[in-house]
Amino acid sequence: MDKTGVSHKMARMKNKPNVILCVCDQLRRFELGCYGNSLIRTPHLDRLAVEGVRFESAVTSFPVCMAARSSMLSGQYARRCTGGTGNVMYPTWPGDCAMPEYPVAGRLHLKDPTLPEVLRRAGYYNAAIGKWHIHSWPEDIGFDEYVIPRVHHCHSGQSFTRNGGAEFVPNGWSVDFEADELEAFLDRRSVAGEPFFLYYNISPPHCPLADAPERYLNMYRPEDIFLRPNVDESKPLADQEHWFKVYRWDFRYYSHHLPHTEQLPSGYSLRHLIAEYCGLVTWVDETVGRMLASLRRAGFEEDTIVIFTSDHGDNLGSHGRVQKGSFNEESIGVPLLIRQPGVWQPCVIREQVASLVDLMPTLLEAVGLELPGHVHGQSLLPLLDGRCTRLERDYCFVESHGGVAIRTPAHLYGLGWAQPGNGLWANRALAELPHYFFDLRRDPYQLQPLSVACEAAATARELDCRLREWHASMPAK
């Protein structure tokens, strides 16, 4: 209590809300019950969707981990916030995939004030728990405390650092350890006066799929798995055996080739892989359920904005592709659920495409702060508070190393590069004809590309113009 008799908690509640940005890794939106999946059990996320605002069409700004996460925390497209590199890979770095195990000293990326830095200036206390995969150390971009693992993925035997201290390996599953850390953080903040921003990252369903509790691996039967119509089960994937091992064991296979990673289970198929992926989706859901229960137990539920999303999706065999990086809906489509009890009425936003690059401006406006001029995304607050169901700019841009695309409520239109070359990918000239062009309402599985010379010519011209103007106005720096 202060001398007026008002508790610190009540004083905080009268000011700015807390914020939890919960991000899982490589979860495509189709795998949640609230997005229509009738097989996978996701009751906690489904309840969050019912209690909050669900975006029917949300996309990543770049379907690769580091670029997407950098965009979330900067409100900028990867060509600006990562200097045009797009990922935490460096040609001169030793080791497989040219990835350092931890962030690199200095601030090569994220040059402009980030979401936590802007929030800190407004009195927020900032923490990061779980997967990081951003070039800079958390303290360099506005975080007051953190517990992060090394870059390479594993769910057991994972190495962590707390606030840059000595490495340690917690017992049990890393997902459970991180959930313990979240509970401890909320307990500590329950006696603090200032609001907090928590950037909480859950690594599954990203591989290694086989490095998970047995009950999740056996939760779903391969024969019950729903294969999307753009998966051709009769044709093996390119380098299928290699990719199945990558999915199951990640770097312990592709870097270390540990003997137990070299053999697949007898009869292992794409259905078995997707069944394991589905089990890890339920692991994510139960972990989110634990987060929500901890938030309620600590007394923060009513005055906390909770956002749940993913950095990108996973092709899982659609169009013969694996992992991410392409403009397929399976690769770019992500869930987006936002809740603040008693402030925003539950609803579903169907006519607006939201992007990860929109999260920083949305959160800043929601807590009453002005948007910095360097932010590229737009605030979704008018949709959350019911002022409208669609913004004037109802579309989003998506970039990748292979080109750029525009995603509208109805269409996906993508352009590749005119020719490959050295230098920053974002500064290359665009090809004359689209690489992707689909009517997603009539063809949600992207099976029938539209022709720019027939019935969709006018739409193609409009999308092409918008995309080229955006690309030209935003060179990499």
N, C-alpha and C positions, 0 to 999 in steps of 0.2 A: 504493500500500500504506500502511496505518497501522502503528503500532509493534507491533501484534500479528501482523503479517504477513498480515492478511486484506484483500483488495482492497475498494475502495469498492463495486464492483459486487456482490461476494458479500455484503457487509454489507447492501446495499439489498435483495437478493433474499431475505434471511432476514427482512426486515421486511415492509413493505407492497408490494403489486404496483403496477406502473405501470398506467395506464388510458388507452386511446384510445377516444374516442367519435367514431365516423366516421358522418357524416350526409350523405346526398345529398339532392337537392331534387326533389320531385314524382315520386318513383318508387313506383308501385303494386306490390304484392307479386307480382302475377300474371306479371310480366315476367322473373322469374328461373327458371333451370332447376330449382333446388331447390324451387321452388313450383309446378312442373309445366309450365313453358313449354318446349316442345321445339324451338322455332325460334331464340330469341335465345341467343347464345353468352355464357354467364356462368360460365366454368370456375373462376375465382378465388373468386367468392362461393359457388359450389356446393361448393368444397373447404372454405371456411370453415364452411359449414353442416354438412358431414360431420364435421369436426373439433370442432365445438362444439354448442351447443344452439340449435335452431331452433324458434321459436314459429309454429305453424300459423296462429294468429289473433292478430295484433297490430294495434292501431289507433292513430291519432293522437288526441290529446286535443282537438284543434281543427284542422280541415282548412284552415288558412291559415298561411303561413310564420312570421310573427313570433310569433303566439300559440303555435304548436306549439313553437318553439324556446325561447321564454321558459318554457314549462312544463317542457321537458326540463332546463333549467338551474336551475329553482327547485323542482321537485317539486310545483308547485301548478297548479291549474286557471287558465286565462287570466283568468277573472273576478276572481281575486285578484292574480295576479302582474302583470297589465297594467292593473289598475285598472278593468277592465270595458270597455276600449276594444277589445281583441282583435286589433289590428293596428297597424303603425307608420304610421298615417295620421292626419293632423291637419287638421280642417276649415279652419283659418286659414293653413295652410302654402302658400306660393306654388308654382305648378308643377303639372304633370299628376299625378294620383293623390294629390296632397297628401302626397308622401313626401320627406323630407329625404334628401340624398345620403349622409350619414353619421349616426352616432348623435348624439343631442342631449345637451348638457351637463346635468349633474345626474342625479338618480335618481328620475324620476317613476314608473318601473316597478321591479319586482324589489326591493321594499322589504325583504324578509326575506333572511337569509343564503342565498346560492346554493350550488350544488354546488362550484364552485371555491373559494369562501370557506371552506366547511367543510373541504375537503381541505387548503387552505393552512394552516389552524390545526393540522392533523395532520402538517405537514412536507412537503407536496407542492409542487412547482414547476409552475405552470399556464401553458399556452400555447394560443392559438387561431390557427388557420390556415384561410383560406377564408371563404366567405360568412358574414356576421354577422347582419344583419337583426334586431337587438334594439335597443331604445330606448337603453340606456345604453352608454357606452364600455366596452370589456373591462376596463380597469384599475379601473373603478368597481365591478365585481362580482367581483373576485378573480383576474384574470389578470395574470401577471407579464410576459408578452410576447405580441405578436400581429402578424399581417399579415392585413389584411382589405380587401376591395374595397368600392367604393361600393355603394349599395343596388340601383340599376338593373342588370339582368342583361345581360351580354354575355360571350362567351368569347374574344374578341380585342379588343385595344385597351382593356382594362379598367384603370381607375385603382385603385391601392392606396395604403394608408398603413401604414407600419411603426411601431407604438407611438405613433401620433398624429402622426408626422412628416409632412414635405411629401409631396404626392401624387407618384406615379411610375407609369409605364406600362411594364411589362416586355415584352420581345419575345416573340413566339409566342403560344401559347394559354395562357390564365389557368390552366386545369386543370393543365397541365404545370408552369407556374411554381410553383403551390401544392404540387405533388408534390416539386419541387426543394426548396422550403422545408421540407417534412416531413423529407426526407432530411438536410438540414443540421441541423435541430433534433435528430434522433436521434443524429447524430454528436456534437453538442455535449453531449448528455445522457449519452453513453457514458463520459465522464470525470467526471461529477457524482455526488455521493453520495446525494442525496435522490431519492425517487420522483417521477414526473411524471404530470400529467394533461394530455392533449392532446385538444382539441376540434377535430377536423379535418372540414372541410365541403367537399364536392364539389358544385358547382352543377348539372351535368347530372343527369338528363335534362330539367330545367327549360328552357323556351325562353330564348333564341332557337335553335330547332332548326337553322336554316340556317347559323348561325355556328359551324361545327364542321369538323374535318378531313374532306376529301372522302371518304376511305375509309369513314368511319362513315355518311355520308349515303347512300352507294351500297351499303352492306353487305347490306341486305335488300330484296328485290323486293316492291313493293306487292301483286302478285298472290299472294304467299306468306303475307301477313299474316293472322293469325287474328283475326277480328272477334268480339268477345263477343256472345252471343245477344241481349243487350239493346241492341245497336246496330242501328238500322234504316237500312241503306245506301240504301234507296230514297228516303228523305226528307232533303233538305238540312237542315243545322243552322240554327238561328236566327242571322242575321247571319254566315253561314258564311264569306264572303270576308274579312270583317273579322277574324274569329277565326283563320283560317288565317294571315293576315299577322301577327297578334300572336304566334302560336305560332312562326312562322319568324323574326321579327325583334324581338319584344318592344318596348322603349321606342324603339328606332330607327325603328319604324313609328308606334306610338301617340302618341309625344311629338314626334318630330322629322320624321316623314314624309319621310325621305330617299328620293330618287327610286327607288333600287334596291329599296326595300321595298314599293313601291306596286303591283308587278306580280307575280302568281303564275306559276309555270311552267305552260306549256300542259298542259291536262288534269289539273292538280293536284287531288287528291281526298283524302278522309279516309284512304284506304289509303296514299297517299303520305306524309301527315303522320305516321301511326303508324309507317310504315317508317323515317322519319327519327328518330322517338322511340326506336325499337328500337335503331338504330345508336348513339344516345347512351347507351343502357343498357349496351351493350358497352363504350363509352368509360369509363363508371363502373367496370365490372368490371375492365378493364385497369388503371385507376388504383388500385383497391383491391389488385390483384395487386402493383403496384409498392410500395404501402404495406407489404404483408405481407412482401415480399422485403427491403425496407429494414429492417424490424423484426428480421427474422432475421439480416441481415448485421451489424446493430449489436449483436447478442447479447442482444436484449430479448425474444425470442419466448416463452421459457418463463415469464417472470415478468411478463407483461403481459396484462391483461384487455382484449380487443377487443370492442367492440360496433359492429355495423353496422345502420343503420336509415335511415328517411327521415322528413321532417317531415310528409308527407301524400302522397296519391296524385294521380291525374289521371283525370278522367272519359273523355276521349278519345272523345266521342261516345256513350257509354253513356247510355241514357234521353234522348238528344237534348241532353246537357249537355257543356260544355267546362270545362277547367281543374279547379278544386277548390271547396270551400266547402259542398258538400251532404253528406248522410248516406249516399249510395251507397257500397257496398263499394269501388268503384273510387276514390272520393275519400278515404275514411277508412282503408282497409286499407294497411298498410305492412309491409315485411319487418322481421324482428328476429332477428338472429344474434348469439350471445354465445359467446366462447371464452376459456378460460384453460387451456392445455395442462397435463395432469397433475393438474388440480384438479377439473374438472367433466367427467364422462363424456359423450361425445356422445349426443344423443338428440333426439327431436322431442316437443314439448309440444303436445298436441292438445286438451286439455280445459280450458285456461285462456286467457282473453282477457287479453293484456298491453297496457299503454298506455304512451305516452311519459312520462306523469306518474309512472310506476313506476321510471324509470331512475335518478333520484337516490337514492331509498331503497335500491334494489338495490345500487348501487355503494358507497354508504356502509356498508351492512352487510357487503358482500363484503370491504372493506378493514378491517373491525373497528371502525367508528365508530358511535356512537349516532345515531339518527334525530332530527332537530329536531322539535319539536312542531308547527311550522307546515307540515310536509310533508303533502300530501293523498294522494299515491300510496302503494302498498304494495310492500314488498320481494318480489322474485321469487326470492330466494336459496334458499328451501326447494325450489323446482322445479329450480334449477340443480344443487344438491348431492344431489338424489335423495331428499330426505326425503318428498316427495309428488309427485303428478302434477297436483294441482289444489288451489288455495287455497280457504279458506272463502268468500272473496269472489272468485268466478271470473268476474266481469263487470266492465265498465268503463263510465264515462260519457264521452260526447262532447258538446261544445258547439259552437255556431256562432252567427253573427249571426241565423240564422233560427230557432233553437230549441235543444233539448237532446235527447239520445238515450241509451239504454242498450244496450250490445252484450254479449250473453251468448254462450256457446259455440254456442247454437242459434238465437238470435233477435236481431233489431234492432227496437227500439221507439222511435219519436221523436215528440216533441210540439213543435209550433210555438207562437208567442205568441198569446194570446187576441185581441190587437189590437196593431197597430204603434203606436209612440209615441215621444216624445222621452225622453231620459234613458238610463241605462245599460241595455243590452239584457238583461243577466243578472238584473235586478231586476223584469222584467215578469212578469205573470201568464201561466200556461200555458193553452193551448187545452184544451177539454174532450175532444176526440177526437184520436187519434193521426194524425200526418201520415205516419209510416212505421211499418209493422208487417209483418215478414216472418219466415218460417221459413227460415233460411239453409241448413239441411241439406237440405231438400226443394226449396228454390228459391234456389240460390246467386246467381242473376242478378237476383233481386228483380223478377220478372215478374208475380207473383200476390200482391197484398197480402192479408193475413189480415183477416177481419172480427172485431171485438171482440164481436159478438153471436152467434157460432156456435161452431165447434169449438174455438176458441182463447180463449174467454172467460176461463177461469181464469188462463191464462198472461198475458193482457192485464191483468187486474186486478193480478196480482203485479208485473209490470213497471211498470205505471202508478204503483203505490204507491211502489216504490223510487225511481223517477225524480222524482216530485213531492217526496218527502221529501228527497232529495239537493238538489234545486233550492232548496227552502225553507231548508235548513240552510246554504247557502253563497251569501249575497248578495254582490254585487260591493262592493269597498271602494275 
